[in-house]
Amino acid sequence: MNADAHPLVVRARELAADLLLPEAERVDQEGVPAGHVEAVKRSGLLGVVAPVEYGGSGAPAAVLRETAEILSGACCSTWFVQTQHHTPVQTLARSGLPVRERLLGPLARGELLSGVAYAHLRSFPRVPVRVRRRHGGWRFEGTVPWYTGWGLNDVMLLAGVTDADEALFAFAEARDQPGLTASPPMRLAALTAARTVSLELDGLWLPDDAVALRTPHARWAAGDRARTLNATPAVFGVAEAALSLLDEATAGPLRARVADVRRRAYALADDPAPHERAAERLAVRAEAYQVLGTATTAAVVAGGGRAMALTSRAQRLAREALFLLVQGQTTESRTAHLAALSGA
């Protein structure tokens, strides 16, 4: 089945048109409401790549990308809250540990929404969160600098580094509790609505049966690197949303550029050797950001002075584009992007 005709893609378009897009400017200023989360849960989109036997759809990567483009183009804040969910689902689908049977079904069916707290693992050998064995479980100490969806998520997939330099991932309830305290929500230039906080971990204890993954950090980092080499679908979703604000004479040539970069980016993402062609992947990723910046800048220019109003879709998309420049960024991708910008 063509991804465009997949039932979840159709459902994503309906959700975007009926709820997300009409409310996007208000959500940007007031925050993602619980009603948006409930609508996403009911839609089946949280189980897009989850195994069918656990209540998911088992859809191919192309469907996940297409739904991500649709949701991000309609309301990037809502997309960002729900996109965190797919990593815990995929982690559990590959896990042979007991927590799989407890949580994969509820997550696949959209009964629970999960956030993630693992980007700090990219700081290694610096260790913002240390995990140590304690009393038949694991004790977490340190600071999670960024956690999105606080107050919206039911559970979180929390990661730290053990004394043996292992990456350990375990599920916790996404709420203040002994050993876990959230900061007030951060005020950010974009996506403040996604309710991002930092988490202080002061002896949070999680039992063995909460653990979803325990692997050498070097092995985890290799897989993470493969994911961060490629352009995120949200880049193309926000770019297309910006182009929809332009007349066809302006949008046409830009749309062709977006389509060309998108085609090359997804061909690389589907390459069966994800660790190869790193330089090409990073170059295409940087090119995707460049065309995103051009599209959102054009939308602001076309909007004129009205684009400076907080009720303007053009300025919201331009701020969301700034956010996407650093979302999922690593030292390697930052270096490649800066080189592309400087012409080096």
Secondary structure in CASP SS format (residue, H / E / C, confidence):
PFRMAT SS
TARGET T0000
AUTHOR 0000-0000-0000
METHOD secondary structure of the structure
MODEL  1
M C 1.00
N C 1.00
A H 1.00
D H 1.00
A H 1.00
H C 1.00
P H 1.00
L H 1.00
V H 1.00
V H 1.00
R H 1.00
A H 1.00
R H 1.00
E H 1.00
L H 1.00
A H 1.00
A H 1.00
D H 1.00
L H 1.00
L H 1.00
L H 1.00
P H 1.00
E H 1.00
A H 1.00
E H 1.00
R H 1.00
V H 1.00
D H 1.00
Q H 1.00
E H 1.00
G C 1.00
V C 1.00
P C 1.00
A H 1.00
G H 1.00
H H 1.00
V H 1.00
E H 1.00
A H 1.00
V H 1.00
K H 1.00
R H 1.00
S H 1.00
G C 1.00
L H 1.00
L H 1.00
G H 1.00
V C 1.00
V C 1.00
A C 1.00
P C 1.00
V H 1.00
E H 1.00
Y H 1.00
G C 1.00
G C 1.00
S C 1.00
G C 1.00
A C 1.00
P C 1.00
A H 1.00
A H 1.00
V H 1.00
L H 1.00
R H 1.00
E H 1.00
T H 1.00
A H 1.00
E H 1.00
I H 1.00
L H 1.00
S H 1.00
G H 1.00
A H 1.00
C C 1.00
C H 1.00
S H 1.00
T H 1.00
W H 1.00
F H 1.00
V H 1.00
Q H 1.00
T H 1.00
Q C 1.00
H C 1.00
H H 1.00
T H 1.00
P H 1.00
V H 1.00
Q H 1.00
T H 1.00
L H 1.00
A H 1.00
R H 1.00
S C 1.00
G C 1.00
L C 1.00
P C 1.00
V H 1.00
R H 1.00
E H 1.00
R H 1.00
L H 1.00
L H 1.00
G H 1.00
P H 1.00
L H 1.00
A H 1.00
R C 1.00
G C 1.00
E C 1.00
L C 1.00
L C 1.00
S E 1.00
G E 1.00
V E 1.00
A E 1.00
Y C 1.00
A H 1.00
H H 1.00
L H 1.00
R H 1.00
S H 1.00
F C 1.00
P C 1.00
R C 1.00
V C 1.00
P C 1.00
V E 1.00
R E 1.00
V E 1.00
R E 1.00
R E 1.00
R E 1.00
H C 1.00
G C 1.00
G E 1.00
W E 1.00
R E 1.00
F E 1.00
E E 1.00
G E 1.00
T E 1.00
V E 1.00
P E 1.00
W E 1.00
Y E 1.00
T E 1.00
G C 1.00
W C 1.00
G C 1.00
L C 1.00
N C 1.00
D C 1.00
V E 1.00
M E 1.00
L E 1.00
L E 1.00
A E 1.00
G E 1.00
V E 1.00
T E 1.00
D C 1.00
A C 1.00
D C 1.00
E E 1.00
A E 1.00
L E 1.00
F E 1.00
A E 1.00
F E 1.00
A E 1.00
E E 1.00
A C 1.00
R C 1.00
D C 1.00
Q E 1.00
P C 1.00
G C 1.00
L E 1.00
T E 1.00
A E 1.00
S C 1.00
P C 1.00
P C 1.00
M C 1.00
R C 1.00
L C 1.00
A C 1.00
A C 1.00
L C 1.00
T H 1.00
A H 1.00
A H 1.00
R C 1.00
T E 1.00
V E 1.00
S E 1.00
L E 1.00
E E 1.00
L E 1.00
D E 1.00
G E 1.00
L E 1.00
W E 1.00
L E 1.00
P E 1.00
D H 1.00
D H 1.00
A H 1.00
V E 1.00
A E 1.00
L E 1.00
R E 1.00
T E 1.00
P E 1.00
H H 1.00
A H 1.00
R H 1.00
W H 1.00
A H 1.00
A H 1.00
G H 1.00
D H 1.00
R H 1.00
A H 1.00
R H 1.00
T H 1.00
L C 1.00
N C 1.00
A C 1.00
T C 1.00
P H 1.00
A H 1.00
V H 1.00
F H 1.00
G H 1.00
V H 1.00
A H 1.00
E H 1.00
A H 1.00
A H 1.00
L H 1.00
S C 1.00
L C 1.00
L C 1.00
D C 1.00
E H 1.00
A H 1.00
T H 1.00
A H 1.00
G H 1.00
P H 1.00
L H 1.00
R H 1.00
A H 1.00
R H 1.00
V H 1.00
A H 1.00
D H 1.00
V H 1.00
R H 1.00
R H 1.00
R H 1.00
A H 1.00
Y H 1.00
A H 1.00
L H 1.00
A H 1.00
D C 1.00
D C 1.00
P C 1.00
A C 1.00
P C 1.00
H C 1.00
E C 1.00
R C 1.00
A H 1.00
A H 1.00
E H 1.00
R H 1.00
L H 1.00
A H 1.00
V H 1.00
R H 1.00
A H 1.00
E H 1.00
A H 1.00
Y H 1.00
Q H 1.00
V H 1.00
L H 1.00
G H 1.00
T H 1.00
A H 1.00
T H 1.00
T H 1.00
A H 1.00
A H 1.00
V H 1.00
V H 1.00
A H 1.00
G H 1.00
G H 1.00
G H 1.00
R H 1.00
A H 1.00
M H 1.00
A C 1.00
L C 1.00
T C 1.00
S C 1.00
R H 1.00
A H 1.00
Q H 1.00
R H 1.00
L H 1.00
A H 1.00
R H 1.00
E H 1.00
A H 1.00
L H 1.00
F H 1.00
L H 1.00
L H 1.00
V H 1.00
Q C 1.00
G C 1.00
Q C 1.00
T C 1.00
T H 1.00
E H 1.00
S H 1.00
R H 1.00
T H 1.00
A H 1.00
H H 1.00
L H 1.00
A H 1.00
A H 1.00
L H 1.00
S H 1.00
G C 1.00
A C 1.00
END
